[in-house]
Amino acid sequence: MIIVSDTSPISNLILIDKLWILKELYKELIIPDAVYEEISKLREFNVDLKNFEKEDWIIRKKPNDKQLISHLLQEIDLGESEAIALAIEIEADYLLIDERLGTFQARKRNLKTIGLIGSLLKAKQMNIISEIKPILTDLDEKAGFWMSEKFRKRILREAKEI
């Protein structure tokens, strides 16, 4: 399975020390240079990126379609634009992305998308993780990952944790 990732799913899991979930779930992630650079900016907040930088299952690849990237930049940021272009170019099975506008632009181009929460649900179904609830709490408290209470309850119901 070919998975291209945007920044936020990776950076949020780095912030809660759970990046291993994506490794267990997808075995390999492909990221464009802009996503790598955006994640690297976490250093400015004293986030240790040593483990991220040495991960051999996260592969950097440069997208080629500069025209598409330029067009997408009118709506979304560089990381999302490069991730969408790269996913199209390498015919990815999924684009791992959380932002609404980026997801909209990806789906408009017939890309299948999955977000961090969808990935966590999948990880639970595959017994990679035993519970989602503590991860959602960590995402909220340590990473500032916002979700409405209604959405949180829906996820926990789907995960059969309430």
Buried (B, 14 or more C-beta within 10 A) or exposed (E): EEBBBBBBBBBBBBBBEBBBBBBEBBEBBBBBBBBBBBBBEBEEEEBEBEEBEEBEEBEEBEBEBEEBBEEBEEEBBBBBBBBBBBBBBEEBBBBBBBBEEBBEBBBEBEBEBBBBBBBBBBBBEEEBBEEBEEBBEBBBEEBEBEBEEEEBEBBBEBBEBE
